[in-house]
Amino acid sequence: MLRNRLFVAMSFMAVLMAGALHADKIAYISKAEVKHEDSVTITDWSASKVTFKKGDATVSVDYKDVISLDRHYGTMSGALSDALELVGSDPQGAIDALEQVAQSGESLDKEEASIIRAQLLDNESAADSRVAPAAIKAYSTYLSNWKSGYFAREAYRGLAALQENGNQDGAARTTLKNMIKADSSMQREGNQLLGEFEARKAKWSDAITAFKNAQSAAKTDRDPNNEALAKAWEGWMTLKAGNAAGAKTLLESVTTDDKLDDSDTTTDEVALSIAFPALGDAHMDAGNYQKAYDAYVKGAYYAWWSAGSQEGRCLGQAYVCAKKLEGTDDKWKTRKDKLRTALALGFPRILQDVEKD
């Protein structure tokens, strides 16, 4: 949802701020360097690559290497530009104007107008659930025309989320499976999303299968960070399925990987924010409270660093571990007291819950 809002906002701001160079812009990574091309013509795009002309040369860039692109005051039509200008002042007018462009505009304009219209409706549905069917239809229309389009990832994610929120789990599952089948460049993300979906439904075996497939796709993509993320999730699901020994092996292969340190992304921290809490659970279940404490504290740190959702739970479980260990050494009482203060200030409900147990 946040990505949708940012995409719409950035499109709107680009209309207001772009210079009148009458050319497209693209920034991408090439041989570990960022390249900025300000006078190009985007000729084609898809889930796997973007193609543009620079002078007489035709250049293709893999989707994963694209940082940003901007067609405003370039190949974007006046009709689409005018529609985007309405986003801030007249959202419904923008939605109507985007529908016209999606039906009768040029090829790239049609696709861009279609996804932005779907995202605007999606954003509206957050405040008014009655809009959700229209948003679902808009995403479905985009995917029927561009199942492996440049914005297909956003469409599959948005559609599956709306379907799940509307208790249409079967439809959401089908959407994510369609994402996986649509293009090899989306297999890794599609399987990751499917695994997380199955995890929310407590279908541990299906989740494990999806995360294994995500790891395989990440290996093909030479993406070790996302491979580690999928492995961390597989370890967590393996623990949920009752295989503690197998879970520890998977989780420790992530938490002890010294190569998992990439300053250009937070995916490695996200992987650790999944792996350490799950490893803490495994040690806690085995009664090894000191190892559990260590894992939970690290889990809390990585959850905080990556804006994850388990920081409070990890601190709460670390507090429980410290309470169980306080009779063995004075340091545990000190740690327990510090954790209690941290929980009281930042996560009072979690403190209430762990003190009930």
N, C-alpha and C positions, 0 to 999 in steps of 0.2 A: 504493500500500500504506500509506504513512504517513497519507494522508488518511483511509483506512478506519479505521485505528487511532484517529485523533483523533476521528472522528465517533462511533465506539462509545464511546470514553472520555468524550466530552462528553455523550453521552446518559446514560451512567451517572452522571456527576457531577451532572447537572441533576436527576436523581431525588433525590439526596441533599441538594442545596442549595436547590432551588426553594422559594419561600414558598407558603403555603397560601392563595393568593388566588383559586383556582378560576377562573383566567382565563388565556388564552394571551398570549404576548408576541411582539412582532416589532420588529426594528430595520431601517430601510431608508433609502435616500437619496432625498430629494425636493428638487428645485431646489437642488442642491449642498449641502444640509444633511442631517445625520443626524437622523432622527426615531425616538423610542422610544415604542412603544405597549404599555402594560403591562396593559391591561384590555380585550382584544379576544377575538373568537371566530374562529378559523381555520375557514372553511367549505369551502374548496377550494384545491387547489394543482396545479401542473403544471410541465412544463419551461419554460413561457413566463411564468407569473405565479402569484401567491398572492392569494387573495381572503379578506377577513376582514370581520366586522361590528364596528363600533364604535358602540354605542348603536343608533340606528335607521339609521345610514348603512352602506352597503356600499362597501368600498374595495378596489381591485385595484392590486397593485404588480408591476411587471415583475420577473422572476426575477433579472435582472442587477443590480437595485437592492436586492435583499434582502441584508442583512448577516447577520442571524441570526433564527431564530424558535424558540420553545419552547412546546410544548403540555403540558408536565408540570404537573400540578395544574390543568390547564385541560380541553381536550377530549380529552386522552389518557385512555384507560380504565385502570382499576385493574389489569386483566390485563396490559396492555403495560408499565405501570409496574413491576409485580411481576417481570415477565420481565427487565427491564433491571437490576433490583436483583441478579439472579443472575449478571450478567456477570462480576463480579470474583471471586465465591466458587465458582461452579458453572457454568463456561462451557457444558458439555454440557446442563445443566438449562436454561440460558438459551436455547440453540438449540432445545430441544424445546418450551419454553414459547412462544417466538416463532413456531414453526411452527403452534401451535394458534391464536394470535392472527391469523396470516396467513390461516388458513383460515376462521375464524368471527368475527373482530372486525368493528368498524365500518369504514367505507371508508378513512378516513385512517390508522387503526390498522393495517389490513391491509397497506397499502402500506409504512408505516414499519417494521413488524415484518418484512416480507419482505426489505427491503434490509438491515436490521441483521443479520438471520440470515445472509444471503449474505456480508456483510462479516466476520462472525465466522468463518465457515467459510473464507473467503479468508485471513484472518489465520492460522488454524490450518494452512492448507496450506503456509505459508511454512516451518513447522517439520516438517511431515509431508506429503510430496507425495501420499500416498494419499488425502488429504482433498480434493485438487484437483477430482476429478470431482463430488463433492457440492457444492463451491462453484460450479462451472460450471453445474450443474443449478439451483442456487438463484438465480443471476443470471439464467439463462435463464427461469426461472419468473417472476421479477419482470418481465422485459421482455415476456413473453407477455401479462401482465396490464396493464402500464403502460408501453408502449413510449415514450410521451412524458410519463411521470410526473415528479413533482418530484425524485425521486432517480435518474432515468434516466441522467443523465450519469455518476454513480458506477457504475451498473450496466454501462453500455457499456464504460467504461474498465476496470473490474475484470474483466469477462468477456473482453475482447480481450486483456488482459495474461495472464490464465491460459491462454487458448488459444495465444497465442504462446509462452509458456514451456513449453507442452506440445507444441511443434512442430506445432501445428494452424494453420499460417499461412493456409490458405484460409478456415477458420472465422473467424479473427481479422479478416481483411480484410472478410468478409461482415458481421461484427458492426459494424465501423466504418462501412461503407456504409449499414447499417440505421440507425445513429445519425444520419447525415446526412439520410436520408429521413424520419425520424420526426417532426421538427418543425423549422421554419425557425430557431428560436432556438438549435438545436444544430448548424447547418450549419457555422459558423465553427470551433467546437472539433472537430467530427467530421472535417472536412477537414484541420485541423492535425494531429490524431492520425493520420489515414490517411497524410498526407505523411511524418510521422516514421517510421511503420511501414514504408512503402515505401523510405525512405532506409536503414533498417537492413537491408533485403533487397537493397540496391544496385540498386534499380529506379528509376534517376534520372528517366526520362521520366514515369513514373507519379507519382513524388513531386512533380515540378514541376507537373504538372496539379493535384494536390491542393492544393498551396500557392497556386497561382493562384486556385483556388476559395475557399480560406480568406481570401485578400485581398479577393475580391469580397464575401464574406459580412461581413467586418469593415467594409468601406465601408458596406454597408447598415446595419450595427449602429452606425455612427458611432464606431468603435473604432480610432483611429489607432495605438495601441500594438500591438495584436494584428495589425493590418495590416502594421506594420513587422516584427513577428516573422515572419510568413509570408513577407514579401519577403526577409528575411535568409536564411531557409531556402531559398527559391527560388534566391537567388544562390549559395549553397553548392552546391546540387544542380546548378546550371548549370555551375559549375566542375568538378564531378565528371563531368559529361557531356561535358567537353572544350571548352566554349565560354568561354574565359577572358575575352574582351572583353565578352561579354554579362554574365558574372558580375560583373566589376568595376563595370559600370554599375549593376547592381542593388544590389550591396553598398555602393557609395559613396553611393547615394541614401539609404541607411539611416544610414551612419556620418557623413554631413555634414548630417543633418536637425536643425537647431537646435531645432525644435519637439518633438523626441523627449526630453522631460524632464518627467516626471510624478511628483511627490512622493508621490502616493497609491497607486502601484503599482510593482512591480519589473519589469513586463513590458518596459518600455523598456530596462532594463539587460540583461534576458535577450536581447532582440533584438540588442543591441550585442555581447553575449558570443558570439553566433553569427556576426555579420557581420564583426567584426574578425579573428578567427582565419582565417576563409575568405579575407578580403582579404589577410591575411598569406601564405596559401598561394599565392594568385594572383601576388603580387609575388615570392615565393620562386621559383616555377616560371619566372618571367621573368628571374631573376637580379638583381632590384632589391632587394638585401639591406637597404639603409637603410630603404626604405619598408616592406619586410617586417618589419624589426625594430620600427619604430614601431607597425605594426598588431598585432603579437604582444604587445607590452608593454601596449597598450590592451586587447587581448583578455584578457590575464591579469588585468588590473584588474577588468574587468566580469564575468569568470567568478568571481572571488573575491567581488565585491560581491553577485552574484545566486546564490551557492552553486552555480555551474555546474560542469561536469565537465572543462573544458578549461584550467584555470589552469596545471597542470603542463606540459601539451603546449605551451602558448604560451610559457612561460618557457624550455622546452627549445629551441624553435625560435628564440626571440630569442637564446639563447646561441650557437646555430649561426651565426646572422647576424653576431653580434659577432665570432666567431672568423674568419669570412670577411673581415671589415672591419678587423681589428686592425692590419693592415699599412699602412692608409691614414691612421690618426690614433691618437695615444696614448689618446684617450678611449675607443676601442673596446676596447682591452685592459683598461682599468679596468672598463668595463661587463661585459666577458666574465667577469672575475674575480668581480665582485659577483654575477652571475647564477649562476656555478658554485657559490658559497657558498650562495645561496638554494636551488638545486637539491639540493645535498648535504644540506642540513638538512630540506627539505620533500618533495623528490621524488627520492630517491636512485636509484630504478630508471630514471627518465627520464634522469637524468644518465648512467647507465651506457649506456643505449641510444644517446644522441646522441654519446657519445664513442667508440662503436664505429664510427660512420659515418665 
